Amino acid sequence: MAKRDYYEVLGVNKSASADQIKSAYRKLAVKFHPDKNKGDKGAEEKFKEASEAYHVLSNSERKQNYDNFGHSAFENGGGGRGGFGNFDFSNHFSDIFEDFFGEGFGGGRRSRRSNNRGSDLRYDLSISLEEAFSGKKQDIKFSTSEKCNTCSGSGSKPGHQAGACTMCGGQGQIRSSQGFFTVQQTCPQCAGAGEEITHPCPDCNGQGKKQTSKRLSVTIPKGVDDGTRIRLSGKGEAGSRGGNSGDLYLFINVHSHELFKRSDENLFFECPVSIADAALGTSIEIPTIDGGKAKIKIPAGTQSGKQFRLKGKGMPYMRGNDFGDLYIQVNTEVPISLNKEQKELLEKFREIENEKSNPSIKKFFQKAKSFWKN
């Protein structure tokens, strides 16, 4: 017997939206569910047929393959590009309940409160390196949902209470036998709540929560790095019908700095010095991330690229009272736009300098001569 068209099975047309497809399947699943039609093989077959149709049409890739190739997209190697090979619906029956009811095949019972838990939220917060060093408090504003004050989050109109779900008897779960297996899934009629709202709250339409704009004062701990994620428990969206609230996650973005570069808790920057200071030695003041100054001594004969370390002048560790280090790399700057006197002095210096003053230069040319000779 040829399979019926999946759109015909669900009673929708090809232009139906994902919500319309889901709604159509929900009605058929409730109508033909084996728990409500025990011993009725015809109802069981219609339930399987509707579930198979929903499995295909609820997924954009499978739906596109079905629209292009029909049932042959899942039979005998796929019937065309993008097929699924020998598709056996019975092997994928659990996927339907995972997608539609939110549980795995034969999975354990979930609490009603967890089913109604609010969504987690994400907030991206940008700060400077100085703020990451010292930590800060900041007010943030975001859109979320909060418990409805009219019904106190119950979803029912004041003076009324929710009744037990007529399909699952208030359990929030239903079971059905499929061959050798027993499938337990969330009740499609009450979405796992175990209750039905007979008189919905007029302010929240029975959801127990309302959309709102919220302000929150958050504390950014000292030492946070770029990409740090901070979890604020229970500060996400309110749950439905008294369910637990979700969490709010702060994702920290630390701006790059014009002087310092960061690697974990250590800081680095490059400090230019003149040829004369590098050759004769000097002392210089350098900035630190806390806004202060530190003095370092540049010994005579310091070569370009030499690093100096200031212990404890880096970033603080997020856990503990220790600090990283600050590394200063000295880069010797060759002067440009020399005046006549400077040129004369350098010419005189070149005449009197000897190989002992430039050991690296001497060593290089010795190697070069050996290379040319060989």
Kinemage of the C-alpha trace (Angstrom):
@kinemage 1
@onewidth
@group {chain A} dominant
@subgroup {mainchain}
@vectorlist {calphas} color= white
{ca met a 1} P 0.000 0.000 0.000
{ca ala a 2} L 1.422 3.377 -1.040
{ca lys a 3} L 2.227 5.865 1.660
{ca arg a 4} L -0.014 8.883 2.000
{ca asp a 5} L 1.358 12.331 1.350
{ca tyr a 6} L 2.819 13.710 4.592
{ca tyr a 7} L 1.067 17.056 4.169
{ca glu a 8} L -2.210 15.215 3.663
{ca val a 9} L -1.562 13.142 6.809
{ca leu a 10} L -1.161 16.261 8.953
{ca gly a 11} L -3.877 18.201 7.126
{ca val a 12} L -1.649 21.133 6.122
{ca asn a 13} L -0.411 22.539 2.827
{ca lys a 14} L 3.173 22.894 1.611
{ca ser a 15} L 3.355 26.541 2.634
{ca ala a 16} L 2.509 25.754 6.267
{ca ser a 17} L 4.831 27.276 8.863
{ca ala a 18} L 6.765 25.238 11.436
{ca asp a 19} L 4.271 26.279 14.124
{ca gln a 20} L 1.319 25.209 11.976
{ca ile a 21} L 2.940 21.822 11.337
{ca lys a 22} L 3.606 21.376 15.037
{ca ser a 23} L 0.075 22.392 15.991
{ca ala a 24} L -1.421 19.977 13.470
{ca tyr a 25} L 0.674 17.112 14.783
{ca arg a 26} L -0.169 17.945 18.390
{ca lys a 27} L -3.907 17.627 17.638
{ca leu a 28} L -3.461 14.272 15.893
{ca ala a 29} L -1.122 12.973 18.618
{ca val a 30} L -3.706 13.772 21.284
{ca lys a 31} L -6.549 12.270 19.234
{ca phe a 32} L -4.872 8.992 18.250
{ca his a 33} L -2.515 8.429 21.170
{ca pro a 34} L -2.445 4.719 22.214
{ca asp a 35} L -3.184 5.594 25.842
{ca lys a 36} L -6.529 7.060 24.779
{ca asn a 37} L -7.248 4.314 22.249
{ca lys a 38} L -6.136 1.114 23.930
{ca gly a 39} L -6.552 -1.915 21.701
{ca asp a 40} L -7.434 0.201 18.663
{ca lys a 41} L -4.899 -0.825 16.011
{ca gly a 42} L -6.287 1.692 13.549
{ca ala a 43} L -5.669 4.585 15.945
{ca glu a 44} L -2.184 3.245 16.658
{ca glu a 45} L -1.343 3.191 12.952
{ca lys a 46} L -2.647 6.730 12.491
{ca phe a 47} L -0.552 7.846 15.461
{ca lys a 48} L 2.559 6.303 13.904
{ca glu a 49} L 1.705 7.768 10.490
{ca ala a 50} L 1.281 11.269 11.938
{ca ser a 51} L 4.486 10.928 13.954
{ca glu a 52} L 6.430 9.855 10.869
{ca ala a 53} L 5.055 12.791 8.896
{ca tyr a 54} L 5.980 15.202 11.679
{ca his a 55} L 9.484 13.718 11.955
{ca val a 56} L 10.119 14.603 8.304
{ca leu a 57} L 8.278 17.922 7.970
{ca ser a 58} L 9.516 19.392 11.266
{ca asn a 59} L 13.130 19.356 10.036
{ca ser a 60} L 14.002 21.877 7.301
{ca glu a 61} L 16.537 19.618 5.555
{ca arg a 62} L 14.285 16.549 5.599
{ca lys a 63} L 11.336 18.685 4.496
{ca gln a 64} L 13.265 20.079 1.535
{ca asn a 65} L 14.293 16.573 0.440
{ca tyr a 66} L 10.702 15.397 0.742
{ca asp a 67} L 9.418 18.385 -1.260
{ca asn a 68} L 11.957 17.633 -4.012
{ca phe a 69} L 11.801 13.836 -4.167
{ca gly a 70} L 8.748 12.723 -2.183
{ca his a 71} L 8.924 9.456 -0.253
{ca ser a 72} L 11.753 8.250 -2.499
{ca ala a 73} L 14.054 10.681 -0.677
{ca phe a 74} L 14.164 8.167 2.191
{ca glu a 75} L 14.020 4.899 0.291
{ca asn a 76} L 16.504 2.787 -1.687
{ca gly a 77} L 19.500 5.035 -1.378
{ca gly a 78} L 17.654 8.319 -1.242
{ca gly a 79} L 16.115 8.738 -4.725
{ca gly a 80} L 18.170 11.842 -5.340
{ca arg a 81} L 20.706 14.236 -3.966
{ca gly a 82} L 20.561 14.671 -0.213
{ca gly a 83} L 18.584 11.470 0.446
{ca phe a 84} L 18.736 9.572 3.740
{ca gly a 85} L 19.261 6.102 2.325
{ca asn a 86} L 17.110 3.244 3.629
{ca phe a 87} L 15.102 5.253 6.139
{ca asp a 88} L 13.513 3.116 8.856
{ca phe a 89} L 11.088 5.230 10.880
{ca ser a 90} L 10.975 2.753 13.764
{ca asn a 91} L 14.685 3.329 14.389
{ca his a 92} L 14.099 7.073 14.610
{ca phe a 93} L 10.880 7.046 16.641
{ca ser a 94} L 12.711 8.456 19.677
{ca asp a 95} L 13.786 11.540 17.700
{ca ile a 96} L 10.177 12.644 17.409
{ca phe a 97} L 9.661 12.701 21.137
{ca glu a 98} L 13.018 14.410 21.609
{ca asp a 99} L 12.056 17.167 19.152
{ca phe a 100} L 8.390 17.497 20.032
{ca phe a 101} L 8.057 16.530 23.690
{ca gly a 102} L 11.546 17.429 24.868
{ca glu a 103} L 12.592 13.969 26.143
{ca gly a 104} L 14.557 11.006 24.879
{ca phe a 105} L 13.115 7.634 23.946
{ca gly a 106} L 12.113 5.793 27.094
{ca gly a 107} L 13.678 8.526 29.264
{ca gly a 108} L 12.917 9.045 32.896
{ca arg a 109} L 10.302 11.368 34.259
{ca arg a 110} L 11.177 15.024 34.616
{ca ser a 111} L 9.809 17.284 37.295
{ca arg a 112} L 7.049 19.645 36.227
{ca arg a 113} L 9.040 22.579 37.544
{ca ser a 114} L 12.024 21.773 35.323
{ca asn a 115} L 9.734 21.550 32.289
{ca asn a 116} L 8.532 25.085 33.013
{ca arg a 117} L 11.976 26.551 33.702
{ca gly a 118} L 12.626 29.949 32.157
{ca ser a 119} L 15.158 30.520 29.398
{ca asp a 120} L 18.765 31.488 30.047
{ca leu a 121} L 19.829 34.917 28.829
{ca arg a 122} L 23.126 36.286 27.501
{ca tyr a 123} L 24.440 39.821 27.981
{ca asp a 124} L 27.660 41.047 26.323
{ca leu a 125} L 29.548 43.579 28.450
{ca ser a 126} L 32.616 45.493 27.232
{ca ile a 127} L 35.127 46.944 29.711
{ca ser a 128} L 38.597 48.512 29.608
{ca leu a 129} L 41.801 46.814 30.760
{ca glu a 130} L 41.943 49.234 33.705
{ca glu a 131} L 38.419 48.164 34.731
{ca ala a 132} L 39.434 44.527 34.428
{ca phe a 133} L 42.374 45.301 36.739
{ca ser a 134} L 40.352 46.973 39.478
{ca gly a 135} L 36.925 45.369 38.983
{ca lys a 136} L 33.746 47.425 38.791
{ca lys a 137} L 30.045 47.634 39.465
{ca gln a 138} L 27.759 48.450 36.569
{ca asp a 139} L 24.040 48.746 35.940
{ca ile a 140} L 22.795 46.833 32.911
{ca lys a 141} L 19.406 46.947 31.196
{ca phe a 142} L 17.921 44.056 29.261
{ca ser a 143} L 14.611 42.623 28.067
{ca thr a 144} L 13.312 39.606 29.956
{ca ser a 145} L 10.152 38.098 31.438
{ca glu a 146} L 9.133 38.305 35.078
{ca lys a 147} L 6.498 36.588 37.172
{ca cys a 148} L 3.019 37.982 36.606
{ca asn a 149} L 1.931 39.879 39.704
{ca thr a 150} L -1.756 39.502 38.934
{ca cys a 151} L -1.777 35.712 39.220
{ca ser a 152} L 1.463 35.373 41.248
{ca gly a 153} L 2.899 33.245 38.445
{ca ser a 154} L 0.200 30.550 38.522
{ca gly a 155} L -1.273 31.438 35.142
{ca ser a 156} L -4.821 31.191 36.499
{ca lys a 157} L -7.253 34.069 36.882
{ca pro a 158} L -7.370 35.283 40.494
{ca gly a 159} L -9.914 33.251 42.438
{ca his a 160} L -9.473 30.184 40.197
{ca gln a 161} L -7.103 27.224 40.255
{ca ala a 162} L -5.718 24.977 37.551
{ca gly a 163} L -7.253 21.534 37.280
{ca ala a 164} L -5.559 18.188 36.691
{ca cys a 165} L -4.807 17.412 33.053
{ca thr a 166} L -7.487 15.127 31.620
{ca met a 167} L -5.029 13.312 29.360
{ca cys a 168} L -2.297 12.354 31.841
{ca gly a 169} L -4.310 12.534 35.053
{ca gly a 170} L -2.008 15.172 36.493
{ca gln a 171} L 1.161 13.109 36.043
{ca gly a 172} L 2.674 15.260 33.327
{ca gln a 173} L 3.865 12.077 31.572
{ca ile a 174} L 2.177 9.458 29.453
{ca arg a 175} L 3.341 6.016 28.418
{ca ser a 176} L 2.643 3.940 25.356
{ca ser a 177} L 3.804 0.543 24.142
{ca gln a 178} L 5.530 0.284 20.809
{ca gly a 179} L 6.356 -3.339 20.135
{ca phe a 180} L 8.935 -4.446 22.702
{ca phe a 181} L 9.452 -0.904 23.966
{ca thr a 182} L 7.613 1.357 26.351
{ca val a 183} L 7.792 5.025 25.442
{ca gln a 184} L 7.432 7.635 28.153
{ca gln a 185} L 7.131 11.238 27.089
{ca thr a 186} L 5.845 14.576 28.206
{ca cys a 187} L 2.082 14.894 27.983
{ca pro a 188} L 1.322 16.870 24.782
{ca gln a 189} L -1.863 18.337 26.234
{ca cys a 190} L -0.379 20.019 29.326
{ca ala a 191} L 3.295 20.149 28.182
{ca gly a 192} L 4.380 18.275 31.309
{ca ala a 193} L 2.743 20.629 33.814
{ca gly a 194} L 0.165 18.052 34.913
{ca glu a 195} L -2.368 20.857 35.037
{ca glu a 196} L -4.721 22.642 32.684
{ca ile a 197} L -5.542 26.322 32.956
{ca thr a 198} L -9.319 26.535 32.695
{ca his a 199} L -9.537 30.250 33.527
{ca pro a 200} L -6.336 31.930 32.237
{ca cys a 201} L -5.070 35.126 33.819
{ca pro a 202} L -6.123 38.087 31.630
{ca asp a 203} L -2.795 39.877 32.125
{ca cys a 204} L -0.442 37.066 31.079
{ca asn a 205} L -2.784 34.828 29.053
{ca gly a 206} L -2.110 31.889 31.345
{ca gln a 207} L 1.676 31.976 31.006
{ca gly a 208} L 2.346 33.158 34.549
{ca lys a 209} L 4.939 35.680 33.257
{ca lys a 210} L 5.107 38.941 31.328
{ca gln a 211} L 7.712 40.657 29.153
{ca thr a 212} L 9.445 43.603 30.759
{ca ser a 213} L 12.607 45.707 30.695
{ca lys a 214} L 14.825 45.066 33.696
{ca arg a 215} L 17.735 46.905 35.319
{ca leu a 216} L 20.303 44.990 37.311
{ca ser a 217} L 23.456 46.020 39.172
{ca val a 218} L 26.261 43.558 38.471
{ca thr a 219} L 29.735 43.239 39.962
{ca ile a 220} L 32.660 42.523 37.643
{ca pro a 221} L 35.447 40.922 39.724
{ca lys a 222} L 39.006 42.154 39.364
{ca gly a 223} L 41.207 40.103 37.060
{ca val a 224} L 38.548 39.124 34.496
{ca asp a 225} L 39.969 38.306 31.085
{ca asp a 226} L 38.531 38.669 27.608
{ca gly a 227} L 35.944 35.921 27.062
{ca thr a 228} L 35.238 35.387 30.775
{ca arg a 229} L 31.701 34.117 31.373
{ca ile a 230} L 29.924 35.060 34.606
{ca arg a 231} L 26.768 33.174 35.620
{ca leu a 232} L 24.078 34.956 37.617
{ca ser a 233} L 21.798 32.206 38.887
{ca gly a 234} L 18.065 32.842 38.650
{ca lys a 235} L 18.450 36.192 36.864
{ca gly a 236} L 17.215 34.923 33.497
{ca glu a 237} L 13.639 34.679 32.249
{ca ala a 238} L 10.888 33.690 34.654
{ca gly a 239} L 9.515 30.175 34.322
{ca ser a 240} L 5.973 29.426 33.166
{ca arg a 241} L 3.319 28.760 35.803
{ca gly a 242} L 5.644 29.047 38.769
{ca gly a 243} L 8.622 27.297 37.184
{ca asn a 244} L 12.182 28.214 38.162
{ca ser a 245} L 13.811 31.205 36.518
{ca gly a 246} L 16.648 30.709 34.049
{ca asp a 247} L 20.159 32.109 34.485
{ca leu a 248} L 21.782 35.252 33.138
{ca tyr a 249} L 25.248 34.873 31.601
{ca leu a 250} L 27.558 37.861 31.293
{ca phe a 251} L 30.146 37.509 28.528
{ca ile a 252} L 33.052 39.895 29.156
{ca asn a 253} L 34.878 41.649 26.328
{ca val a 254} L 38.064 43.447 27.429
{ca his a 255} L 39.137 46.186 25.017
{ca ser a 256} L 42.701 46.205 23.705
{ca his a 257} L 44.991 48.780 25.359
{ca glu a 258} L 47.170 51.384 23.664
{ca leu a 259} L 50.183 50.539 25.858
{ca phe a 260} L 49.817 47.132 27.460
{ca lys a 261} L 49.365 43.708 25.948
{ca arg a 262} L 48.011 40.933 28.154
{ca ser a 263} L 48.814 37.239 28.387
{ca asp a 264} L 46.906 35.584 31.238
{ca glu a 265} L 47.914 37.588 34.328
{ca asn a 266} L 51.107 39.069 32.824
{ca leu a 267} L 51.379 42.398 31.014
{ca phe a 268} L 53.860 43.424 28.315
{ca phe a 269} L 54.827 46.648 26.597
{ca glu a 270} L 57.689 47.983 24.474
{ca cys a 271} L 59.731 50.989 25.570
{ca pro a 272} L 61.896 52.870 23.057
{ca val a 273} L 65.293 54.207 24.216
{ca ser a 274} L 67.909 56.210 22.388
{ca ile a 275} L 71.238 54.779 21.227
{ca ala a 276} L 73.052 56.987 23.720
{ca asp a 277} L 70.914 55.810 26.678
{ca ala a 278} L 71.257 52.166 25.659
{ca ala a 279} L 75.057 52.536 25.290
{ca leu a 280} L 75.760 54.667 28.364
{ca gly a 281} L 72.928 53.438 30.620
{ca thr a 282} L 70.133 55.445 32.227
{ca ser a 283} L 67.073 55.276 34.485
{ca ile a 284} L 63.554 55.717 33.101
{ca glu a 285} L 60.033 55.926 34.507
{ca ile a 286} L 57.450 53.632 33.008
{ca pro a 287} L 53.647 53.495 33.546
{ca thr a 288} L 51.891 50.707 35.443
{ca ile a 289} L 48.329 49.448 34.935
{ca asp a 290} L 47.186 50.826 38.299
{ca gly a 291} L 47.846 54.354 37.010
{ca gly a 292} L 51.148 54.734 38.850
{ca lys a 293} L 54.814 54.859 37.820
{ca ala a 294} L 57.798 52.587 38.303
{ca lys a 295} L 61.500 53.342 37.768
{ca ile a 296} L 63.774 50.877 36.025
{ca lys a 297} L 67.506 51.049 35.445
{ca ile a 298} L 68.825 50.529 31.929
{ca pro a 299} L 72.417 49.225 32.305
{ca ala a 300} L 75.150 50.479 29.963
{ca gly a 301} L 75.383 48.354 26.837
{ca thr a 302} L 71.719 47.220 26.888
{ca gln a 303} L 70.858 45.612 23.561
{ca ser a 304} L 67.627 46.198 21.675
{ca gly a 305} L 65.028 43.550 22.578
{ca lys a 306} L 66.245 43.147 26.164
{ca gln a 307} L 63.382 42.441 28.615
{ca phe a 308} L 63.059 43.639 32.185
{ca arg a 309} L 60.551 42.220 34.668
{ca leu a 310} L 58.683 44.056 37.394
{ca lys a 311} L 57.293 41.401 39.709
{ca gly a 312} L 53.712 41.833 40.892
{ca lys a 313} L 52.943 44.720 38.546
{ca gly a 314} L 50.696 42.725 36.216
{ca met a 315} L 46.995 41.771 36.444
{ca pro a 316} L 45.416 40.326 39.591
{ca tyr a 317} L 44.398 36.674 39.711
{ca met a 318} L 40.619 36.263 39.876
{ca arg a 319} L 41.012 33.782 42.716
{ca gly a 320} L 43.479 34.840 45.365
{ca asn a 321} L 45.507 37.909 46.199
{ca asp a 322} L 48.448 37.362 43.844
{ca phe a 323} L 49.385 39.449 40.812
{ca gly a 324} L 51.117 38.677 37.555
{ca asp a 325} L 54.251 40.456 36.345
{ca leu a 326} L 54.959 43.382 34.033
{ca tyr a 327} L 57.544 42.810 31.274
{ca ile a 328} L 59.210 45.789 29.578
{ca gln a 329} L 61.041 45.214 26.312
{ca val a 330} L 63.650 47.834 25.421
{ca asn a 331} L 63.834 48.762 21.735
{ca thr a 332} L 66.770 50.918 20.678
{ca glu a 333} L 65.680 53.698 18.329
{ca val a 334} L 68.091 54.866 15.634
{ca pro a 335} L 67.940 58.665 15.318
{ca ile a 336} L 66.635 60.223 12.111
{ca ser a 337} L 66.950 63.732 10.600
{ca leu a 338} L 70.413 64.315 12.089
{ca asn a 339} L 71.831 67.847 12.139
{ca lys a 340} L 75.372 68.667 11.058
{ca glu a 341} L 76.879 68.456 14.535
{ca gln a 342} L 75.274 65.057 15.234
{ca lys a 343} L 76.577 63.679 11.958
{ca glu a 344} L 80.097 64.909 12.671
{ca leu a 345} L 80.079 63.352 16.139
{ca leu a 346} L 78.859 60.031 14.763
{ca glu a 347} L 81.478 60.082 12.026
{ca lys a 348} L 84.158 60.662 14.639
{ca phe a 349} L 82.682 57.897 16.794
{ca arg a 350} L 82.764 55.481 13.832
{ca glu a 351} L 86.440 56.254 13.246
{ca ile a 352} L 87.493 55.492 16.797
{ca glu a 353} L 85.166 52.553 17.591
{ca asn a 354} L 86.767 49.116 17.559
{ca glu a 355} L 85.645 45.539 17.333
{ca lys a 356} L 85.581 45.125 21.115
{ca ser a 357} L 82.734 47.610 21.288
{ca asn a 358} L 80.605 45.515 18.893
{ca pro a 359} L 81.141 41.811 19.668
{ca ser a 360} L 77.999 40.666 17.829
{ca ile a 361} L 79.042 42.488 14.665
{ca lys a 362} L 82.523 40.971 14.863
{ca lys a 363} L 81.109 37.475 15.330
{ca phe a 364} L 78.712 37.856 12.404
{ca phe a 365} L 81.355 38.863 9.894
{ca gln a 366} L 83.680 36.092 11.038
{ca lys a 367} L 80.922 33.614 10.184
{ca ala a 368} L 80.304 35.348 6.865
{ca lys a 369} L 83.966 35.134 5.873
{ca ser a 370} L 84.023 31.446 6.762
{ca phe a 371} L 80.901 30.893 4.638
{ca trp a 372} L 82.388 32.658 1.621
{ca lys a 373} L 85.655 30.759 1.968
{ca asn a 374} L 83.920 27.375 1.957
